[in-house]
Amino acid sequence: MTTKILVTGGAGYIGSHACKAIAKAGLLPVVYDNLSRGFEWAVQWGPLEHGDILDQQRLETAIRRHQPASVMHFAAIAYVAESIADPAAYYRNNVVGSLNLLDAMRACGVDRIVFSSSCTTYGAASSEPIAEDAPQAPINPYGATKLAIEQALKDYGRGYGLRAVALRYFNAAGADPSGDIGEAHEPETHLVPLVLEAAAGGAPLTLFGDDYETPDGTCVRDYIHVTDLADAHVRSLQALNRTKGFQAFNLGTGRGLSNMEIIAAARRRTGRDIPITIGPRRAGDPPRLTADPLKAKTELGWIPRLSSVDDIIDTAWRWRNQRP
């Protein structure tokens, strides 16, 4: 029988790309998703179990039915500004829901998980690039919920023998090079698709702040292609076989790009004008976030291969233009 991997949130942006990578590795992804922020069309490489992570009984039923060897946990709500405006929703879904998943796994004898964490757990880092042992001091509720589950994974490892990898990725971007899937959010808040929507003739792009202490005054982020992220998740499944307890890895390139540099690259690659307006800073946005990816490269054998700004823009632009 083909080994199964339960993928919570597998109908979402990063989860669906991970499902394709799982299938390419000869495994069967079983998607568990309530479709509140994911899309049924993105579930293409295995069955869909429609359910919510707040429903522990439903989780147990799905796990017992499919008997996965491991879990990949993407199911979360993930808008920084929304987390500040409505922290209760974030703690309920991201923390309570994740604990439900861990307890359902315990009840069903599944002891391996790859967790979709975030660079937001570091907050406004005091030095760059950020290594895994840097202080974690999130400055928004979204980051705080991710850090809370990282701590739970450590404690469940000590108490119950859980094996866990937390992947702290930086700014996911781009789309599947073959065009099978790509980035879609409702509402869309991510910079690259918003830039490309403006390039396609949509409303002018609003940049939130141009007075940060960065070279051009706009926020600097470490952009990592979603296909490279998916590859790291499959490699993390293999890492769970080698070690016990909790491990964390940063996923980024180690190179930062400002908002204005992303816009310049999009203008160059699309040949389109991109009108912009400047708005006020958003609460919870640190000026810079760039990764030190050495640990992932050394211990997972992971090398980003599609994360140049040109590849990110080109694949995202192609996906945007072919969508119905």
BELPE-V844322 format. One record per residue. N is the residue number from 1. RES is the residue in three letters. PHI is phi in whole degrees, -180 to 180 (999 if undefined). PSI is psi in radians with two decimals (NA if undefined). Layout:
n	res	phi	psi
N	RES	PHI	PSI
N	RES	PHI	PSI
This chain:
n	res	phi	psi
1	MET	999	2.53
2	THR	-70	2.31
3	THR	-65	2.35
4	LYS	-104	2.57
5	ILE	-125	2.14
6	LEU	-80	2.20
7	VAL	-118	1.72
8	THR	-75	2.40
9	GLY	72	0.40
10	GLY	-74	-0.08
11	ALA	-94	0.03
12	GLY	-91	-3.07
13	TYR	-60	-1.09
14	ILE	-75	-0.66
15	GLY	-60	-0.70
16	SER	-69	-0.64
17	HIS	-67	-0.62
18	ALA	-65	-0.65
19	CYS	-61	-0.72
20	LYS	-63	-0.73
21	ALA	-66	-0.66
22	ILE	-61	-0.82
23	ALA	-64	-0.68
24	LYS	-62	-0.51
25	ALA	-82	0.05
26	GLY	88	0.25
27	LEU	-109	2.91
28	LEU	-112	1.97
29	PRO	-80	2.26
30	VAL	-109	1.97
31	VAL	-85	2.29
32	TYR	-118	1.99
33	ASP	-155	2.48
34	ASN	-90	-0.06
35	LEU	62	0.33
36	SER	-73	-0.53
37	ARG	-133	0.03
38	GLY	-108	-3.10
39	PHE	-135	2.34
40	GLU	-62	-0.55
41	TRP	-65	-0.33
42	ALA	-82	-0.15
43	VAL	-92	1.70
44	GLN	-124	-0.16
45	TRP	-121	0.17
46	GLY	-179	-3.13
47	PRO	-73	2.77
48	LEU	-111	2.19
49	GLU	-104	1.95
50	HIS	-81	2.03
51	GLY	-172	2.90
52	ASP	-110	2.48
53	ILE	-72	-0.19
54	LEU	-78	-0.15
55	ASP	-104	1.59
56	GLN	-65	-0.64
57	GLN	-64	-0.70
58	ARG	-66	-0.67
59	LEU	-60	-0.81
60	GLU	-62	-0.69
61	THR	-62	-0.78
62	ALA	-65	-0.71
63	ILE	-67	-0.75
64	ARG	-66	-0.59
65	ARG	-68	-0.74
66	HIS	-100	-0.34
67	GLN	49	1.06
68	PRO	-70	2.65
69	ALA	-77	-0.56
70	SER	-149	2.93
71	VAL	-121	2.42
72	MET	-110	2.18
73	HIS	-113	1.78
74	PHE	-107	-0.33
75	ALA	-61	1.94
76	ALA	-166	2.77
77	ILE	-99	2.49
78	ALA	-145	0.74
79	TYR	-110	2.09
80	VAL	-59	-0.89
81	ALA	-62	-0.71
82	GLU	-64	-0.63
83	SER	-66	-0.55
84	ILE	-73	-0.69
85	ALA	-74	-0.56
86	ASP	-138	1.17
87	PRO	-62	-0.52
88	ALA	-59	-0.74
89	ALA	-62	-0.65
90	TYR	-72	-0.75
91	TYR	-68	-0.64
92	ARG	-67	-0.90
93	ASN	-74	-0.93
94	ASN	-76	-0.60
95	VAL	-94	-1.00
96	VAL	-61	-0.77
97	GLY	-61	-0.73
98	SER	-67	-0.67
99	LEU	-66	-0.66
100	ASN	-58	-0.76
101	LEU	-63	-0.81
102	LEU	-61	-0.69
103	ASP	-72	-0.60
104	ALA	-65	-0.69
105	MET	-61	-0.79
106	ARG	-59	-0.78
107	ALA	-63	-0.49
108	CYS	-104	0.05
109	GLY	79	0.42
110	VAL	-101	2.16
111	ASP	-122	0.39
112	ARG	-136	2.34
113	ILE	-148	2.42
114	VAL	-108	2.12
115	PHE	-108	2.28
116	SER	-79	1.68
117	SER	-99	-2.77
118	SER	-158	2.63
119	CYS	-68	-0.24
120	THR	-66	-0.24
121	THR	-66	-0.36
122	TYR	-82	-0.34
123	GLY	69	-2.52
124	ALA	-88	1.64
125	ALA	-64	2.53
126	SER	-82	-0.28
127	SER	-147	2.74
128	GLU	-132	2.61
129	PRO	-72	2.89
130	ILE	-94	2.17
131	ALA	-96	2.92
132	GLU	-64	-0.42
133	ASP	-92	0.17
134	ALA	-67	2.64
135	PRO	-58	2.43
136	GLN	-106	1.94
137	ALA	-142	1.31
138	PRO	-60	2.59
139	ILE	-114	0.22
140	ASN	-148	2.75
141	PRO	-60	-0.60
142	TYR	-57	-0.89
143	GLY	-61	-0.64
144	ALA	-65	-0.64
145	THR	-69	-0.65
146	LYS	-66	-0.71
147	LEU	-66	-0.64
148	ALA	-61	-0.69
149	ILE	-75	-0.59
150	GLU	-57	-0.76
151	GLN	-65	-0.70
152	ALA	-62	-0.70
153	LEU	-62	-0.71
154	LYS	-62	-0.80
155	ASP	-69	-0.68
156	TYR	-67	-0.55
157	GLY	-65	-0.80
158	ARG	-69	-0.69
159	GLY	-84	-0.59
160	TYR	-127	0.03
161	GLY	81	0.30
162	LEU	-65	2.41
163	ARG	-102	2.21
164	ALA	-142	2.45
165	VAL	-121	2.21
166	ALA	-106	2.18
167	LEU	-105	1.94
168	ARG	-93	1.60
169	TYR	-97	2.74
170	PHE	-91	-2.23
171	ASN	-93	1.83
172	ALA	-69	2.43
173	ALA	-158	2.98
174	GLY	87	-3.06
175	ALA	-146	2.82
176	ASP	-52	2.20
177	PRO	-59	-0.51
178	SER	-81	-0.18
179	GLY	86	0.15
180	ASP	-65	-0.68
181	ILE	-145	2.93
182	GLY	-168	-2.90
183	GLU	-86	2.25
184	ALA	-152	2.11
185	HIS	-132	2.60
186	GLU	-131	1.83
187	PRO	-80	2.84
188	GLU	-89	2.20
189	THR	-124	-0.10
190	HIS	-82	2.53
191	LEU	-63	-0.87
192	VAL	-60	-0.90
193	PRO	-64	-0.55
194	LEU	-69	-0.70
195	VAL	-61	-0.77
196	LEU	-72	-0.53
197	GLU	-65	-0.71
198	ALA	-64	-0.66
199	ALA	-65	-0.54
200	ALA	-82	0.03
201	GLY	106	0.19
202	GLY	-78	-2.88
203	ALA	-66	2.65
204	PRO	-55	2.55
205	LEU	-78	2.31
206	THR	-99	2.14
207	LEU	-97	2.31
208	PHE	-93	1.54
209	GLY	100	2.28
210	ASP	-132	0.44
211	ASP	-125	0.43
212	TYR	-75	2.80
213	GLU	-82	1.19
214	THR	-133	2.91
215	PRO	-54	-0.68
216	ASP	-114	0.17
217	GLY	87	-0.12
218	THR	-106	2.79
219	CYS	-58	2.54
220	VAL	-113	2.27
221	ARG	-134	2.78
222	ASP	-101	1.89
223	TYR	-93	2.26
224	ILE	-126	2.28
225	HIS	-66	2.41
226	VAL	-61	-0.53
227	THR	-69	-0.63
228	ASP	-66	-0.67
229	LEU	-61	-0.78
230	ALA	-60	-0.72
231	ASP	-61	-0.70
232	ALA	-65	-0.57
233	HIS	-67	-0.71
234	VAL	-66	-0.71
235	ARG	-62	-0.56
236	SER	-70	-0.57
237	LEU	-59	-0.73
238	GLN	-67	-0.63
239	ALA	-65	-0.53
240	LEU	-63	-0.44
241	ASN	-75	-0.37
242	ARG	-96	-0.51
243	THR	-135	2.77
244	LYS	-106	2.93
245	GLY	80	-2.65
246	PHE	-110	2.38
247	GLN	-133	2.58
248	ALA	-128	2.49
249	PHE	-136	2.36
250	ASN	-80	2.42
251	LEU	-121	1.86
252	GLY	-165	-3.12
253	THR	-98	-0.33
254	GLY	88	0.01
255	ARG	-119	2.30
256	GLY	-98	2.53
257	LEU	-126	2.32
258	SER	-80	2.88
259	ASN	-57	-0.73
260	MET	-67	-0.57
261	GLU	-68	-0.64
262	ILE	-63	-0.76
263	ILE	-63	-0.75
264	ALA	-62	-0.72
265	ALA	-65	-0.70
266	ALA	-66	-0.69
267	ARG	-61	-0.72
268	ARG	-69	-0.75
269	ARG	-79	-0.54
270	THR	-95	-0.34
271	GLY	70	0.35
272	ARG	-112	2.66
273	ASP	-76	2.55
274	ILE	-130	1.71
275	PRO	-70	2.47
276	ILE	-131	2.69
277	THR	-128	2.75
278	ILE	-109	2.17
279	GLY	-111	3.13
280	PRO	-71	2.78
281	ARG	-58	2.62
282	ARG	-94	2.44
283	ALA	-62	2.44
284	GLY	88	0.08
285	ASP	-98	1.93
286	PRO	-72	2.69
287	PRO	-64	-0.69
288	ARG	-139	2.53
289	LEU	-149	1.91
290	THR	-133	2.56
291	ALA	-95	2.65
292	ASP	-100	1.81
293	PRO	-92	0.23
294	LEU	-60	-0.71
295	LYS	-63	-0.76
296	ALA	-64	-0.67
297	LYS	-67	-0.69
298	THR	-76	-0.82
299	GLU	-93	-0.48
300	LEU	-101	-0.21
301	GLY	67	0.52
302	TRP	-95	2.22
303	ILE	-131	2.08
304	PRO	-64	2.24
305	ARG	-116	-0.25
306	LEU	-122	0.29
307	SER	-98	0.28
308	SER	-67	2.67
309	VAL	-62	-0.57
310	ASP	-66	-0.76
311	ASP	-65	-0.70
312	ILE	-62	-0.87
313	ILE	-65	-0.78
314	ASP	-62	-0.80
315	THR	-70	-0.66
316	ALA	-68	-0.67
317	TRP	-67	-0.73
318	ARG	-63	-0.77
319	TRP	-63	-0.76
320	ARG	-62	-0.66
321	ASN	-82	-0.30
322	GLN	-100	-0.11
323	ARG	-71	2.45
324	PRO	-68	NA
